[in-house]
């Protein structure tokens, strides 16, 4: 019987980590994830695929660790012996990175370096190739120097988060060229889903729409409504991550939809979907503005389409409708449970 390929995922409890876990399990991988210790359960995104470790046929395993703890990362790598590592863990909220810059840089920038060093040592001692995926971000382009942005577009980061991502990007490329590691950078533009964190603007909008429809909320407070982003579906984007690590040679790829839409457009589609006018419910709050704004992001994913054979499968409007419908359904379900109906 052929041994299953083993993959290690940091950030497995996040949006991308949960979808990637599902994808790899469907491809018959043995999946290992690193989770941070918490006094409360923080695994809700993967609870539906979690299996009792006592089950002899289990394919998903969780390990306590943190990207700020290099010793534990090395121990987990020795125990798991993965052939693929996906680094999705981070303090990933751009606005919060201005409030917690040191922690953001420690997890995003130094976390990637700790992983790369652990892989380099492990590969040198064992001779086993470990393929590494580094989760980059369109935020690295920041004050854009070229429209649309592609792999060769210069970076101009505008937040502690994006500065840290740029560091991780160049370290990944440096380790690839210096130590012949199979290391890929995925420069992923905004990708959303019903599993997006509730503090991110897209999910904040769709969740508010559901609550307004249910009469549980009257106003939605947001910052800059004119920012334009290239929004795709997270399930499409994790597929691209895996495709990068299946190539003969490591490389860097922009993953995007080649379209840009403003937050106002997102609001319009979301509220119109439930027959409401967003202008009746949305108010401005300066607290949500960034010290340095990123005004426009739109990605050129030509290289990914041509070399990987990847392309997005969900349109912007379909994505917004999907998220609104999911939040309405989730709220209805929670209301029924709270009322004693199951």
VEXDO-624752 format. One record per residue (C-alpha): x, y, z; residue number from 1; residue in one letter. Coordinates in Angstrom, 3 decimals. Layout:
% VEXDO-624752
(site (X,Y,Z),NUM,A),
...
END
This chain:
% VEXDO-624752
(site (0.000,0.000,0.000),1,X),
(site (1.389,3.402,-1.033),2,X),
(site (2.112,5.737,1.865),3,X),
(site (0.038,8.899,1.877),4,X),
(site (1.729,12.207,1.144),5,X),
(site (2.027,14.266,4.318),6,X),
(site (1.354,17.987,4.389),7,X),
(site (1.900,20.436,7.256),8,X),
(site (-0.230,23.596,7.426),9,X),
(site (0.348,26.607,9.648),10,X),
(site (-2.820,28.627,10.138),11,X),
(site (-4.952,25.526,9.633),12,X),
(site (-7.844,26.992,11.653),13,X),
(site (-8.107,30.048,9.387),14,X),
(site (-10.216,30.487,6.280),15,X),
(site (-7.548,29.273,3.851),16,X),
(site (-6.252,26.564,6.173),17,X),
(site (-9.673,24.980,6.516),18,X),
(site (-10.361,24.945,2.783),19,X),
(site (-6.854,23.673,2.014),20,X),
(site (-7.286,20.876,4.568),21,X),
(site (-10.505,19.762,2.891),22,X),
(site (-8.841,19.905,-0.522),23,X),
(site (-5.820,17.844,0.547),24,X),
(site (-7.934,15.262,2.393),25,X),
(site (-9.967,14.786,-0.786),26,X),
(site (-6.670,14.084,-2.553),27,X),
(site (-5.867,11.424,0.066),28,X),
(site (-3.163,13.365,1.912),29,X),
(site (-2.328,12.932,5.559),30,X),
(site (-2.814,16.466,6.854),31,X),
(site (-1.103,17.960,9.907),32,X),
(site (-1.896,21.400,11.250),33,X),
(site (-0.275,23.699,13.792),34,X),
(site (-2.699,25.409,16.178),35,X),
(site (-2.090,27.882,18.983),36,X),
(site (-3.069,26.924,22.510),37,X),
(site (-6.175,28.750,23.704),38,X),
(site (-8.401,28.522,26.765),39,X),
(site (-11.410,28.435,24.424),40,X),
(site (-12.058,26.335,21.345),41,X),
(site (-10.754,28.005,18.175),42,X),
(site (-11.160,25.170,15.684),43,X),
(site (-14.706,25.844,14.474),44,X),
(site (-13.672,26.083,10.810),45,X),
(site (-12.271,22.544,10.831),46,X),
(site (-14.539,20.856,13.365),47,X),
(site (-16.509,19.188,10.563),48,X),
(site (-13.393,17.377,9.262),49,X),
(site (-11.688,16.717,12.596),50,X),
(site (-11.347,13.053,13.511),51,X),
(site (-10.663,11.304,16.804),52,X),
(site (-6.884,10.641,16.824),53,X),
(site (-7.634,7.198,18.313),54,X),
(site (-9.243,6.247,15.014),55,X),
(site (-6.711,4.028,13.152),56,X),
(site (-7.795,5.528,9.815),57,X),
(site (-7.488,9.169,10.861),58,X),
(site (-5.910,11.518,8.272),59,X),
(site (-6.023,14.866,10.080),60,X),
(site (-3.742,15.629,13.030),61,X),
(site (-3.331,18.818,15.072),62,X),
(site (-0.199,19.952,16.914),63,X),
(site (0.208,22.794,19.388),64,X),
(site (2.737,25.349,18.244),65,X),
(site (3.295,28.934,17.196),66,X),
(site (5.250,30.695,14.463),67,X),
(site (7.009,32.694,17.185),68,X),
(site (8.436,29.459,18.666),69,X),
(site (11.203,28.092,16.447),70,X),
(site (12.045,25.164,18.737),71,X),
(site (8.515,23.775,18.596),72,X),
(site (8.358,24.272,14.819),73,X),
(site (11.494,22.148,14.416),74,X),
(site (10.136,19.444,16.718),75,X),
(site (6.863,19.260,14.788),76,X),
(site (8.753,19.065,11.500),77,X),
(site (10.810,16.132,12.829),78,X),
(site (7.696,14.327,14.074),79,X),
(site (5.499,14.882,11.032),80,X),
(site (8.137,14.498,8.275),81,X),
(site (6.015,16.336,5.691),82,X),
(site (6.797,16.556,1.993),83,X),
(site (4.758,19.752,1.621),84,X),
(site (4.486,22.723,3.994),85,X),
(site (1.955,25.520,3.540),86,X),
(site (2.693,28.606,5.605),87,X),
(site (-0.708,30.277,6.014),88,X),
(site (-0.332,31.363,9.642),89,X),
(site (-0.130,35.076,10.444),90,X),
(site (-1.578,38.049,12.229),91,X),
(site (-3.383,38.804,8.999),92,X),
(site (-5.538,41.848,9.717),93,X),
(site (-3.977,44.883,8.018),94,X),
(site (-5.599,47.526,10.239),95,X),
(site (-4.675,45.616,13.418),96,X),
(site (-1.055,45.412,12.252),97,X),
(site (-0.754,49.167,12.866),98,X),
(site (-1.798,48.568,16.483),99,X),
(site (0.380,45.465,16.987),100,X),
(site (3.343,45.925,14.633),101,X),
(site (5.929,43.922,16.592),102,X),
(site (3.698,40.877,16.992),103,X),
(site (2.673,41.091,13.336),104,X),
(site (6.277,41.150,12.157),105,X),
(site (7.269,38.355,14.544),106,X),
(site (4.593,35.993,13.209),107,X),
(site (4.558,37.013,9.545),108,X),
(site (8.187,37.834,8.759),109,X),
(site (10.216,35.950,11.357),110,X),
(site (7.723,33.076,11.364),111,X),
(site (8.463,32.438,7.695),112,X),
(site (12.197,32.637,8.347),113,X),
(site (11.952,30.143,11.220),114,X),
(site (10.129,27.707,8.953),115,X),
(site (12.634,28.128,6.134),116,X),
(site (15.574,27.531,8.485),117,X),
(site (13.905,24.436,9.937),118,X),
(site (13.270,23.067,6.434),119,X),
(site (16.831,23.805,5.334),120,X),
(site (18.296,21.937,8.318),121,X),
(site (15.877,19.027,7.984),122,X),
(site (16.433,18.638,4.259),123,X),
(site (20.231,18.817,4.647),124,X),
(site (20.285,16.098,7.322),125,X),
(site (17.714,13.737,5.804),126,X),
(site (18.009,14.315,2.068),127,X),
(site (14.187,14.436,1.918),128,X),
(site (12.803,17.210,-0.283),129,X),
(site (10.248,19.423,1.423),130,X),
(site (8.205,21.673,-0.839),131,X),
(site (7.322,25.012,0.772),132,X),
(site (4.500,27.425,0.014),133,X),
(site (4.672,30.967,1.383),134,X),
(site (1.396,32.894,1.513),135,X),
(site (2.091,36.303,0.061),136,X),
(site (-0.404,39.131,-0.247),137,X),
(site (-1.479,41.744,-2.767),138,X),
(site (-1.008,44.235,0.080),139,X),
(site (2.726,43.985,-0.684),140,X),
(site (2.096,46.117,-3.793),141,X),
(site (0.551,48.823,-1.583),142,X),
(site (1.032,52.156,-3.319),143,X),
(site (0.859,50.511,-6.706),144,X),
(site (3.576,51.172,-9.270),145,X),
(site (1.855,49.378,-12.133),146,X),
(site (-1.709,48.452,-13.105),147,X),
(site (-2.517,45.599,-13.122),148,X),
(site (0.012,44.081,-10.728),149,X),
(site (1.971,41.010,-11.780),150,X),
(site (4.926,38.997,-10.484),151,X),
(site (7.471,41.596,-11.657),152,X),
(site (5.633,44.658,-10.298),153,X),
(site (7.740,46.435,-7.628),154,X),
(site (6.487,46.224,-4.054),155,X),
(site (5.559,49.358,-2.088),156,X),
(site (4.099,48.090,1.226),157,X),
(site (1.922,50.464,3.261),158,X),
(site (1.400,48.666,6.578),159,X),
(site (3.393,46.647,9.118),160,X),
(site (1.592,43.557,7.795),161,X),
(site (2.568,44.138,4.185),162,X),
(site (6.152,45.076,5.114),163,X),
(site (6.416,41.764,6.961),164,X),
(site (4.959,39.886,3.978),165,X),
(site (7.553,41.484,1.678),166,X),
(site (10.319,40.263,4.010),167,X),
(site (8.874,36.744,3.986),168,X),
(site (8.583,36.846,0.197),169,X),
(site (12.219,37.758,-0.354),170,X),
(site (13.477,35.289,2.243),171,X),
(site (11.546,32.537,0.456),172,X),
(site (13.115,33.504,-2.854),173,X),
(site (16.540,33.808,-1.193),174,X),
(site (16.334,30.303,0.312),175,X),
(site (15.230,28.933,-3.047),176,X),
(site (18.236,30.435,-4.789),177,X),
(site (20.777,29.960,-1.979),178,X),
(site (19.924,26.452,-0.768),179,X),
(site (18.014,25.005,-3.722),180,X),
(site (14.814,24.660,-1.710),181,X),
(site (11.568,24.009,-3.567),182,X),
(site (9.996,27.210,-2.236),183,X),
(site (7.126,29.104,-3.888),184,X),
(site (5.549,32.471,-3.215),185,X),
(site (1.854,32.828,-3.908),186,X),
(site (0.954,36.500,-4.214),187,X),
(site (-2.744,36.122,-3.491),188,X),
(site (-5.144,38.982,-3.978),189,X),
(site (-8.144,39.319,-1.662),190,X),
(site (-10.021,36.054,-1.391),191,X),
(site (-13.229,35.721,0.565),192,X),
(site (-15.802,33.129,1.610),193,X),
(site (-18.433,32.432,4.272),194,X),
(site (-15.478,31.449,6.502),195,X),
(site (-13.820,34.851,6.273),196,X),
(site (-13.145,36.402,9.681),197,X),
(site (-15.953,38.632,10.926),198,X),
(site (-13.683,41.670,11.330),199,X),
(site (-12.711,41.731,7.634),200,X),
(site (-14.762,44.234,5.633),201,X),
(site (-16.447,41.750,3.278),202,X),
(site (-17.696,39.485,6.036),203,X),
(site (-18.529,42.483,8.199),204,X),
(site (-20.832,43.635,5.396),205,X),
(site (-22.518,40.305,4.667),206,X),
(site (-22.990,39.543,8.352),207,X),
(site (-24.531,42.986,8.883),208,X),
(site (-26.896,42.448,5.952),209,X),
(site (-28.150,39.242,7.555),210,X),
(site (-28.633,40.935,10.925),211,X),
(site (-30.384,43.956,9.391),212,X),
(site (-32.787,41.675,7.514),213,X),
(site (-33.495,39.862,10.789),214,X),
(site (-34.069,43.127,12.652),215,X),
(site (-31.062,42.578,14.933),216,X),
(site (-28.965,45.505,13.664),217,X),
(site (-29.811,49.001,12.424),218,X),
(site (-26.524,50.474,11.198),219,X),
(site (-23.225,49.323,9.706),220,X),
(site (-20.155,51.470,10.380),221,X),
(site (-17.285,51.397,7.868),222,X),
(site (-14.230,53.419,6.889),223,X),
(site (-13.038,54.134,3.338),224,X),
(site (-15.700,52.991,0.851),225,X),
(site (-13.716,53.974,-2.250),226,X),
(site (-10.921,51.409,-1.867),227,X),
(site (-10.824,49.005,-4.793),228,X),
(site (-9.797,45.376,-4.489),229,X),
(site (-9.487,42.270,-6.644),230,X),
(site (-11.796,39.834,-4.839),231,X),
(site (-11.922,36.075,-5.467),232,X),
(site (-13.230,32.920,-3.827),233,X),
(site (-10.969,31.307,-1.208),234,X),
(site (-11.690,27.744,-2.367),235,X),
(site (-10.318,28.629,-5.815),236,X),
(site (-7.200,30.131,-4.276),237,X),
(site (-6.193,27.170,-2.096),238,X),
(site (-6.344,25.011,-5.223),239,X),
(site (-3.728,27.332,-6.729),240,X),
(site (-1.472,26.874,-3.679),241,X),
(site (-1.438,23.127,-4.192),242,X),
(site (-0.866,23.454,-7.943),243,X),
(site (2.270,25.525,-7.327),244,X),
(site (3.860,22.720,-5.314),245,X),
(site (3.098,20.115,-8.007),246,X),
(site (5.232,21.802,-10.671),247,X),
(site (8.651,20.587,-11.811),248,X),
(site (10.331,23.832,-10.761),249,X),
(site (9.482,26.269,-7.954),250,X),
(site (8.312,29.736,-8.929),251,X),
(site (6.226,32.699,-7.777),252,X),
(site (2.671,33.373,-8.958),253,X),
(site (0.037,36.095,-8.724),254,X),
(site (-3.408,34.609,-8.025),255,X),
(site (-6.238,37.003,-8.840),256,X),
(site (-9.372,37.521,-10.933),257,X),
(site (-8.105,40.414,-13.110),258,X),
(site (-11.057,42.530,-11.918),259,X),
(site (-11.270,45.295,-9.334),260,X),
(site (-14.342,46.442,-7.406),261,X),
(site (-14.873,49.106,-4.764),262,X),
(site (-16.316,48.521,-1.325),263,X),
(site (-19.307,50.581,-2.492),264,X),
(site (-19.878,48.029,-5.255),265,X),
(site (-19.702,45.225,-2.697),266,X),
(site (-22.277,47.037,-0.566),267,X),
(site (-24.545,47.640,-3.541),268,X),
(site (-24.609,43.975,-4.563),269,X),
(site (-24.959,42.687,-0.990),270,X),
(site (-27.863,44.952,0.000),271,X),
(site (-29.618,44.744,-3.376),272,X),
(site (-29.591,40.956,-3.001),273,X),
(site (-32.031,41.370,-0.088),274,X),
(site (-33.913,44.285,-1.686),275,X),
(site (-32.414,47.006,0.505),276,X),
(site (-30.591,50.289,-0.232),277,X),
(site (-27.174,50.248,1.438),278,X),
(site (-27.127,54.036,1.806),279,X),
(site (-29.985,53.771,4.312),280,X),
(site (-27.865,51.664,6.679),281,X),
(site (-24.151,52.464,6.250),282,X),
(site (-22.413,55.171,8.304),283,X),
(site (-18.813,56.418,8.202),284,X),
(site (-16.470,55.853,11.166),285,X),
(site (-12.937,57.292,11.029),286,X),
(site (-11.682,54.614,13.432),287,X),
(site (-11.644,52.155,10.544),288,X),
(site (-9.321,54.229,8.371),289,X),
(site (-5.721,53.107,7.970),290,X),
(site (-2.833,55.519,8.647),291,X),
(site (-1.645,54.750,5.096),292,X),
(site (-4.307,53.641,2.629),293,X),
(site (-4.035,51.253,-0.304),294,X),
(site (-6.398,52.642,-2.928),295,X),
(site (-6.355,50.189,-5.820),296,X),
(site (-5.385,46.541,-6.288),297,X),
(site (-5.977,44.453,-9.401),298,X),
(site (-3.962,41.366,-10.242),299,X),
(site (-2.709,39.953,-13.536),300,X),
(site (-2.884,36.162,-13.163),301,X),
(site (-1.782,35.381,-16.740),302,X),
(site (1.246,33.419,-15.543),303,X),
(site (-0.857,31.207,-13.242),304,X),
(site (-3.327,30.538,-16.048),305,X),
(site (-0.616,29.647,-18.555),306,X),
(site (1.813,27.693,-16.354),307,X),
(site (-0.504,26.172,-13.727),308,X),
(site (-3.677,25.900,-15.776),309,X),
(site (-5.470,27.725,-12.951),310,X),
(site (-8.394,30.103,-13.254),311,X),
(site (-11.108,31.398,-10.917),312,X),
(site (-14.507,29.702,-11.040),313,X),
(site (-16.682,32.172,-9.104),314,X),
(site (-17.587,35.696,-10.240),315,X),
(site (-17.594,38.726,-7.961),316,X),
(site (-21.395,38.924,-7.852),317,X),
(site (-21.683,35.177,-7.190),318,X),
(site (-19.190,35.514,-4.343),319,X),
(site (-21.129,38.339,-2.665),320,X),
(site (-24.433,36.456,-3.017),321,X),
(site (-22.815,33.284,-1.644),322,X),
(site (-21.581,35.096,1.452),323,X),
(site (-24.857,36.946,2.093),324,X),
(site (-26.911,33.758,1.728),325,X),
(site (-24.568,31.883,4.054),326,X),
(site (-24.770,34.533,6.789),327,X),
(site (-28.567,34.706,6.524),328,X),
(site (-28.787,30.922,6.818),329,X),
(site (-26.345,30.825,9.757),330,X),
(site (-28.295,33.519,11.627),331,X),
(site (-31.602,31.735,11.036),332,X),
(site (-30.096,28.514,12.345),333,X),
(site (-28.629,30.159,15.454),334,X),
(site (-31.954,31.892,16.143),335,X),
(site (-33.838,28.601,15.922),336,X),
(site (-31.367,26.878,18.241),337,X),
(site (-31.569,29.788,20.676),338,X),
(site (-35.364,29.561,20.619),339,X),
(site (-35.317,25.871,21.420),340,X),
(site (-35.858,24.665,17.845),341,X),
(site (-33.374,22.199,16.394),342,X),
END
